[in-house]
């Protein structure tokens, strides 16, 4: 700010920078700059925590859904497309963890170092820069403030003399109106008026003289204040420019749209989803679970004592005649023998459901374990019993449950002849499990 000093400036505003002590706002700005550094560091730290939390949530979501997709009924190229969502989440999670690292390792540290170099704490408290600013303004304002104090004093004296003169004149006029015939009293009142008028004139001259002296020092006062103010304007300019530079760097770290790896993630996702083929999936399902599957149709066979028969997959799982696994056999690992599953407990989604031709003349649609698929299977009565796993078990088929020792879930079906039970996990998944791997919770 520049310009000449005149009387009107005094009455512009009592909040003016030029008023005594009002430079304190500029001094406070130095302290505010340090506070803003702390606030911006807190802002970056909080954003980094958000990015870390989001990345962890994406990773957990991806892991959970990848397992559900792999164990679920979805198949073929559409299963790959669905799984690509989990891959996208994992890649984006990595990018957000890198973003968190950049915010804390680069931006936060850069701001912290700049603050340490710009603001120096004193042993007695406060900052060195704040004291320098306050001392500079006080020194520049001190001569003018001293003259201003003299002006205020002479002004007060002049106004007081004016008041006394007016009061004396009023008393003299009142005495004349009352026709006071006492000449001595009239004389005293006139002398009082003359004395007040003389005093008023003297104080007026002193008042005007002090104003003239104040006017003489005002230009130098303004120049000195301008110099000190400009010094701390430059200090604040450095902070503002640094903050701008830092915020642009933060923007670069937050803006994933310019990251080629981020773009690649979604190009890959789009390509994988676009590559899903309904016709190919339907063809695969037809060949593996539908009419396209091979079949050992029943044929006439002569009886032979040396006839070698190929056991089907299910027959191989059958326990030996007369043996029912209801207990826990002690092995080296103390792990119970897993019971075999028959058609009553096996999944309807068998990968290779070839019919067995072991028993000569046997009806492939009999109820010996490979029953007629068009007949209703007997269902166990619905129950609900809380059980606890004694051992770890990893499901071998899509219709089997997987659990860890100590896991608790609900048995919803009684044990069948082959030692299998139907259960429901806490997440709602329903499937079969070996009865001898759990115990009832009392």
C-alpha positions as CSV (number, residue, x, y, z in Angstrom):
1,X,0.0,0.0,0.0
2,X,1.3,3.5,-0.8
3,X,-0.1,7.0,-0.7
4,X,0.1,10.2,1.3
5,X,-1.2,10.6,4.8
6,X,-4.1,13.1,5.4
7,X,-6.7,13.8,8.1
8,X,-9.3,11.7,6.4
9,X,-7.2,8.6,6.9
10,X,-7.7,8.7,10.7
11,X,-11.5,8.4,10.3
12,X,-11.5,5.8,7.6
13,X,-11.8,2.9,10.0
14,X,-10.7,2.1,13.5
15,X,-9.9,-1.4,12.1
16,X,-7.3,0.0,9.6
17,X,-3.9,-1.6,9.3
18,X,-2.3,1.8,10.1
19,X,-4.0,2.0,13.6
20,X,-1.6,1.3,16.5
21,X,-1.4,-2.4,17.1
22,X,-3.4,-3.5,14.1
23,X,-0.3,-5.0,12.5
24,X,-0.9,-8.0,14.9
25,X,-3.1,-9.6,12.2
26,X,-0.1,-9.8,9.9
27,X,2.0,-11.3,12.8
28,X,-0.7,-13.8,13.5
29,X,-0.6,-14.9,9.8
30,X,2.9,-16.3,10.5
31,X,1.6,-18.5,13.3
32,X,-1.4,-19.4,11.0
33,X,1.0,-20.6,8.3
34,X,2.6,-23.1,10.7
35,X,-0.9,-24.3,11.8
36,X,-1.9,-24.7,8.2
37,X,1.1,-27.0,7.7
38,X,-0.1,-29.2,10.5
39,X,-3.6,-29.2,9.1
40,X,-2.5,-30.2,5.7
41,X,-0.3,-33.0,7.1
42,X,-3.4,-34.2,9.0
43,X,-5.4,-34.1,5.9
44,X,-2.9,-36.1,3.9
45,X,-2.5,-38.6,6.7
46,X,-6.3,-39.2,7.0
47,X,-6.5,-39.6,3.2
48,X,-3.7,-42.2,3.3
49,X,-5.6,-44.2,6.0
50,X,-8.7,-44.1,3.8
51,X,-6.7,-45.4,0.8
52,X,-5.2,-48.2,2.9
53,X,-8.5,-49.2,4.3
54,X,-10.1,-49.2,0.8
55,X,-7.2,-51.3,-0.6
56,X,-7.6,-53.9,2.2
57,X,-11.4,-54.1,1.7
58,X,-10.8,-54.7,-2.1
59,X,-8.4,-57.5,-1.3
60,X,-10.7,-59.2,1.2
61,X,-13.6,-58.8,-1.2
62,X,-11.6,-60.3,-4.1
63,X,-10.4,-63.3,-2.0
64,X,-13.8,-64.1,-0.7
65,X,-15.6,-63.9,-4.0
66,X,-12.9,-65.8,-5.9
67,X,-13.4,-68.7,-3.6
68,X,-17.2,-68.5,-4.0
69,X,-16.9,-68.4,-7.8
70,X,-14.5,-71.3,-7.9
71,X,-16.7,-73.4,-5.7
72,X,-20.0,-72.2,-7.2
73,X,-21.9,-73.6,-10.1
74,X,-20.7,-71.1,-12.7
75,X,-18.6,-72.6,-15.4
76,X,-16.7,-71.9,-18.6
77,X,-15.7,-68.6,-20.1
78,X,-18.3,-66.7,-18.0
79,X,-16.6,-68.0,-14.9
80,X,-13.4,-66.5,-16.2
81,X,-15.2,-63.2,-16.9
82,X,-16.6,-63.2,-13.4
83,X,-13.2,-64.0,-11.9
84,X,-11.8,-61.1,-13.8
85,X,-13.7,-58.7,-11.4
86,X,-11.6,-60.2,-8.6
87,X,-8.4,-59.7,-10.5
88,X,-9.4,-56.1,-11.2
89,X,-10.0,-55.5,-7.5
90,X,-6.6,-57.0,-6.6
91,X,-4.8,-54.8,-9.2
92,X,-6.7,-51.6,-8.1
93,X,-5.9,-52.5,-4.5
94,X,-2.2,-52.5,-5.3
95,X,-2.5,-49.1,-6.9
96,X,-4.3,-47.6,-3.9
97,X,-1.6,-49.1,-1.6
98,X,1.0,-47.4,-3.8
99,X,-1.1,-44.2,-3.6
100,X,-1.1,-44.4,0.2
101,X,2.7,-44.9,0.2
102,X,3.2,-41.9,-2.0
103,X,1.0,-39.7,0.2
104,X,2.9,-40.6,3.3
105,X,6.4,-41.3,2.0
106,X,6.6,-38.3,-0.4
107,X,4.0,-35.6,0.1
108,X,3.7,-35.8,3.9
109,X,7.5,-36.0,4.4
110,X,8.1,-33.1,2.0
111,X,5.6,-30.9,3.8
112,X,7.1,-31.9,7.2
113,X,10.6,-31.0,6.1
114,X,9.5,-27.7,4.6
115,X,7.7,-26.7,7.9
116,X,10.8,-27.6,9.9
117,X,13.0,-25.3,7.7
118,X,10.5,-22.4,7.6
119,X,9.4,-22.2,11.2
120,X,11.9,-22.3,14.1
121,X,10.7,-22.9,17.6
122,X,12.1,-20.8,20.5
123,X,13.0,-22.1,23.9
124,X,10.6,-19.7,25.5
125,X,7.8,-20.8,23.2
126,X,6.5,-19.5,19.9
127,X,8.4,-19.2,16.7
128,X,11.4,-17.1,15.9
129,X,9.7,-15.7,12.7
130,X,6.7,-14.6,14.7
131,X,8.9,-12.6,17.1
132,X,10.8,-11.1,14.3
133,X,7.6,-9.9,12.6
134,X,6.3,-8.4,15.8
135,X,9.5,-6.7,16.7
136,X,9.8,-5.2,13.1
137,X,6.3,-3.7,13.2
138,X,6.7,-2.4,16.7
139,X,9.9,-0.7,15.9
140,X,8.4,0.9,12.7
141,X,5.3,2.1,14.5
142,X,6.9,3.3,17.8
143,X,7.8,7.0,16.7
144,X,4.5,7.6,15.0
145,X,2.6,6.0,17.9
146,X,4.4,8.4,20.3
147,X,3.3,11.4,18.3
148,X,-0.2,10.1,18.0
149,X,-0.3,9.8,21.8
150,X,0.7,13.5,22.0
151,X,-2.1,14.4,19.5
152,X,-4.7,12.6,21.5
153,X,-3.5,14.4,24.7
154,X,-3.6,17.9,23.1
155,X,-6.9,17.1,21.5
156,X,-8.4,16.1,24.8
157,X,-7.1,19.3,26.4
158,X,-8.5,21.5,23.7
159,X,-11.9,19.9,23.8
160,X,-11.9,20.3,27.6
161,X,-11.1,24.0,27.3
162,X,-13.9,24.4,24.7
163,X,-16.3,22.9,27.2
164,X,-15.2,25.2,30.0
165,X,-15.4,28.3,27.7
166,X,-18.9,27.4,26.7
167,X,-20.0,26.8,30.3
168,X,-18.6,30.1,31.4
169,X,-20.3,32.0,28.5
170,X,-23.6,30.3,29.4
171,X,-23.3,31.4,33.0
172,X,-22.6,35.0,32.0
173,X,-25.6,35.1,29.7
174,X,-27.8,33.7,32.3
175,X,-26.7,36.3,34.8
176,X,-27.5,39.1,32.3
177,X,-31.0,37.7,31.7
178,X,-31.7,37.6,35.4
179,X,-30.8,41.4,35.7
180,X,-28.3,40.7,38.4
181,X,-27.4,44.2,39.7
182,X,-24.2,43.0,41.4
183,X,-21.3,44.5,39.3
184,X,-18.7,42.5,41.2
185,X,-20.3,39.2,40.3
186,X,-20.8,40.4,36.7
187,X,-17.1,41.2,36.5
188,X,-16.0,37.8,37.8
189,X,-18.1,36.1,35.2
190,X,-16.6,38.2,32.4
191,X,-13.1,37.5,33.6
192,X,-13.9,33.7,33.7
193,X,-15.1,33.9,30.1
194,X,-12.0,35.7,29.0
195,X,-9.7,33.3,30.8
196,X,-11.5,30.3,29.3
197,X,-11.2,31.8,25.8
198,X,-7.5,32.3,26.3
199,X,-7.0,28.8,27.5
200,X,-9.1,27.4,24.6
201,X,-6.9,29.3,22.2
202,X,-3.7,28.0,23.7
203,X,-4.8,24.4,23.7
204,X,-6.0,24.8,20.1
205,X,-2.6,26.0,19.1
206,X,-0.9,23.1,20.9
207,X,-3.3,20.6,19.3
208,X,-2.7,22.0,15.8
209,X,1.1,22.0,16.4
210,X,1.0,18.3,17.5
211,X,-1.0,17.4,14.4
212,X,1.6,19.1,12.2
213,X,4.4,17.2,13.9
214,X,2.4,13.9,13.4
215,X,1.9,14.8,9.7
216,X,5.7,15.2,9.4
217,X,6.5,11.7,10.7
218,X,3.6,10.0,9.0
219,X,5.3,9.4,5.5
220,X,8.3,7.8,7.2
221,X,6.0,5.8,9.4
222,X,4.1,4.5,6.3
223,X,7.4,3.7,4.5
224,X,8.8,1.7,7.4
225,X,5.6,-0.2,7.9
226,X,5.4,-1.0,4.2
227,X,9.0,-2.4,4.3
228,X,8.2,-4.7,7.2
229,X,4.9,-5.7,5.7
230,X,6.5,-6.5,2.4
231,X,9.1,-8.7,4.1
232,X,6.3,-10.9,5.6
233,X,4.4,-10.8,2.4
234,X,7.4,-12.5,0.7
235,X,7.5,-15.1,3.6
236,X,3.8,-15.9,3.0
237,X,4.3,-15.9,-0.7
238,X,6.8,-18.8,-0.3
239,X,4.3,-20.8,1.8
240,X,1.5,-20.3,-0.7
241,X,3.6,-21.3,-3.7
242,X,4.9,-24.3,-1.8
243,X,1.4,-25.4,-0.9
244,X,0.3,-25.0,-4.5
245,X,3.3,-27.1,-5.7
246,X,2.6,-29.8,-3.1
247,X,-1.1,-30.0,-3.9
248,X,-0.3,-30.5,-7.6
249,X,1.9,-33.4,-6.6
250,X,-0.8,-34.8,-4.4
251,X,-3.2,-34.6,-7.4
252,X,-0.8,-36.6,-9.5
253,X,-0.7,-39.3,-6.9
254,X,-4.5,-39.4,-6.6
255,X,-5.3,-39.2,-10.3
256,X,-5.3,-42.8,-11.4
257,X,-6.8,-41.9,-14.8
258,X,-3.3,-40.9,-16.0
259,X,-1.7,-44.1,-14.7
260,X,-1.2,-46.6,-17.6
261,X,-1.4,-49.5,-15.2
262,X,-4.8,-48.4,-14.1
263,X,-5.9,-48.1,-17.7
264,X,-4.5,-51.6,-18.5
265,X,-6.5,-53.1,-15.6
266,X,-9.8,-52.1,-17.2
267,X,-8.7,-52.9,-20.8
268,X,-7.9,-56.4,-19.5
269,X,-11.2,-56.7,-17.7
270,X,-13.1,-55.6,-20.8
271,X,-11.2,-58.0,-23.0
272,X,-11.9,-60.9,-20.6
273,X,-15.6,-60.2,-20.2
274,X,-16.0,-59.7,-24.0
275,X,-14.2,-63.0,-24.6
276,X,-17.0,-64.9,-22.8
277,X,-18.9,-67.1,-25.3
278,X,-22.4,-68.5,-24.4
279,X,-22.2,-71.0,-27.3
280,X,-18.9,-72.3,-26.1
281,X,-20.1,-72.6,-22.5
282,X,-23.3,-74.4,-23.5
283,X,-21.3,-76.8,-25.7
284,X,-18.9,-77.5,-22.8
285,X,-21.8,-78.2,-20.4
286,X,-23.5,-80.5,-23.0
287,X,-20.3,-82.5,-23.4
288,X,-19.5,-82.8,-19.7
289,X,-22.9,-82.9,-18.0
290,X,-25.4,-83.4,-20.7
291,X,-26.4,-85.6,-23.6
292,X,-22.9,-85.3,-25.0
293,X,-21.4,-87.4,-22.3
294,X,-20.2,-91.0,-23.1
295,X,-22.3,-93.9,-21.8
296,X,-21.7,-97.6,-21.2
297,X,-25.0,-98.8,-22.5
298,X,-25.9,-102.3,-21.1
299,X,-24.8,-105.1,-23.4
300,X,-25.1,-108.9,-23.1
301,X,-22.0,-110.4,-21.4
302,X,-21.1,-114.1,-21.0
303,X,-20.3,-115.2,-17.5
304,X,-16.6,-115.8,-16.8
305,X,-14.9,-116.4,-13.6
306,X,-11.8,-114.5,-14.8
307,X,-13.8,-111.6,-16.2
308,X,-12.0,-108.4,-15.4
309,X,-14.3,-105.6,-14.8
310,X,-13.5,-101.9,-14.6
311,X,-14.9,-100.3,-11.5
312,X,-16.6,-97.1,-11.9
313,X,-15.5,-94.0,-10.0
314,X,-18.3,-94.5,-7.5
315,X,-17.7,-98.2,-7.0
316,X,-14.1,-97.4,-6.1
317,X,-15.2,-95.1,-3.4
318,X,-17.5,-97.8,-1.9
319,X,-16.3,-99.3,1.4
320,X,-15.8,-103.0,1.6
321,X,-18.8,-105.2,2.4
322,X,-19.7,-105.5,6.0
323,X,-17.7,-102.4,7.0
324,X,-19.4,-99.3,8.3
325,X,-17.2,-96.3,9.2
326,X,-18.9,-94.8,12.1
327,X,-15.9,-94.2,14.4
328,X,-12.5,-92.7,14.2
329,X,-9.6,-95.0,13.2
330,X,-6.4,-94.0,14.9
331,X,-3.8,-93.4,12.2
332,X,-0.4,-91.7,12.3
333,X,-2.0,-88.3,11.9
334,X,-5.1,-89.1,14.1
335,X,-7.2,-88.2,11.1
336,X,-10.4,-90.3,10.6
337,X,-11.0,-92.4,7.5
338,X,-13.2,-90.4,5.1
339,X,-16.4,-92.3,4.3
340,X,-17.3,-93.0,0.6
341,X,-20.2,-91.3,-1.0
342,X,-22.9,-93.1,-2.9
343,X,-25.4,-91.6,-5.2
344,X,-27.6,-90.6,-2.3
345,X,-24.9,-88.3,-1.0
346,X,-22.9,-87.6,-4.2
347,X,-23.2,-84.3,-6.1
348,X,-25.4,-84.2,-9.1
349,X,-22.5,-82.3,-10.8
350,X,-20.1,-85.3,-11.1
351,X,-17.3,-84.6,-13.6
352,X,-17.2,-88.2,-15.0
353,X,-20.4,-89.9,-14.1
354,X,-19.8,-93.2,-16.0
355,X,-22.2,-96.0,-15.2
356,X,-20.6,-99.2,-13.7
357,X,-20.9,-102.5,-15.5
358,X,-19.4,-104.6,-12.8
359,X,-22.4,-106.7,-11.8
360,X,-23.4,-109.0,-14.6
361,X,-27.1,-108.6,-15.5
362,X,-27.5,-105.8,-12.9
363,X,-30.1,-103.2,-13.7
364,X,-28.3,-99.8,-14.1
365,X,-31.4,-98.1,-12.7
366,X,-31.7,-100.3,-9.6
367,X,-31.5,-98.8,-6.1
368,X,-28.0,-100.2,-5.4
369,X,-26.4,-96.8,-5.2
370,X,-26.7,-95.8,-8.9
371,X,-30.5,-95.6,-8.9
372,X,-32.8,-94.5,-11.5
373,X,-32.3,-90.8,-11.8
374,X,-36.0,-90.4,-12.6
375,X,-37.0,-91.8,-9.2
376,X,-37.2,-89.5,-6.2
377,X,-34.3,-90.0,-3.8
378,X,-35.3,-90.5,-0.2
379,X,-34.5,-87.4,1.8
380,X,-33.4,-87.4,5.4
381,X,-35.7,-85.6,7.8
382,X,-34.9,-81.9,8.4
383,X,-33.0,-81.4,11.7
384,X,-30.9,-78.6,13.2
385,X,-28.0,-79.6,15.4
386,X,-25.0,-77.4,16.2
387,X,-21.7,-79.3,15.6
388,X,-18.0,-78.5,15.9
389,X,-15.3,-79.7,13.5
390,X,-12.7,-82.0,15.0
391,X,-10.4,-81.9,12.0
392,X,-9.7,-79.9,8.9
393,X,-11.6,-81.0,5.8
394,X,-11.3,-79.8,2.3
395,X,-14.3,-80.6,0.1
396,X,-13.4,-82.9,-2.9
397,X,-16.6,-82.2,-4.8
398,X,-18.7,-79.2,-5.5
399,X,-21.4,-80.5,-3.1
400,X,-19.0,-81.0,-0.2
401,X,-18.3,-78.5,2.6
402,X,-14.8,-77.3,3.5
403,X,-14.0,-76.4,7.1
404,X,-11.2,-76.1,9.7
405,X,-10.9,-77.8,13.0
406,X,-12.8,-75.8,15.6
407,X,-15.3,-74.3,13.1
408,X,-18.9,-74.5,14.2
409,X,-21.9,-75.0,11.9
410,X,-25.3,-76.7,11.7
411,X,-26.2,-80.3,10.9
412,X,-29.4,-80.3,8.9
413,X,-29.6,-84.0,7.9
414,X,-29.0,-87.3,9.6
415,X,-26.0,-89.5,8.8
416,X,-26.6,-91.8,5.8
417,X,-25.5,-95.4,5.4
418,X,-22.1,-94.4,4.0
419,X,-21.2,-92.0,6.9
420,X,-22.1,-88.6,5.3
421,X,-24.2,-85.8,6.8
422,X,-25.7,-82.7,5.3
423,X,-24.8,-79.4,6.9
424,X,-25.0,-75.7,6.6
425,X,-22.1,-73.3,7.2
426,X,-22.5,-69.9,8.9
427,X,-22.3,-68.2,5.5
428,X,-25.3,-70.2,4.3
429,X,-23.4,-72.7,2.1
430,X,-25.1,-76.1,2.2
431,X,-23.3,-79.4,1.5
432,X,-22.2,-82.8,2.6
433,X,-19.4,-83.7,5.1
434,X,-18.0,-86.8,6.8
435,X,-20.0,-87.5,10.0
436,X,-16.9,-88.7,11.9
437,X,-15.1,-85.4,11.4
438,X,-17.4,-83.5,13.8
439,X,-19.0,-83.7,17.2
440,X,-22.2,-82.4,18.6
441,X,-22.1,-79.3,20.7
442,X,-23.6,-79.9,24.1
